Amino acid sequence: MASVERESLSLGENMEHGGPVRVGRERENRHSRMGIASFVISILTTVLVVVLFVVASVAGASAFGSDPQSIDPQSLQDSPGFVGLALAGFGILACIFFYLLGLALGVAGIFQRRRKRLFAILGTAFNGLVLLVVVALLAFGVVASQGAQ
């Protein structure tokens, strides 16, 4: 009986969390799942932001027409393009949440032991860079509005 246990452990299997888990070289070579999720979130959210900007551009063009100076505020609110602009704006705000989620997963993936950290580092860098740009644009807007007064 004891030889069977030693034999299974020498084959690289260990009973953790109720099931066999590979240890050794095979486990060390796997990428962090949280890192992969962070990287995928950064790519998909960026694609979503681009699509939302295109939707906002089309909705804005249909809402404002050819002459933006002759817009009546009441007719703008009744326009179907206004709804498209509002939905695109809310979608872009929701994307900030996805970038924060991707950043958190990337940081968690960096600290995982015995896993490759490539996708965790890439996901953290991409998500962090986008969030840094958003914060910089917000700060620039605040400074610009203070200077205009």
Order of alpha helices (4+ residues) and beta strands (2+ residues): alpha-beta-beta-alpha-alpha-alpha-alpha-alpha
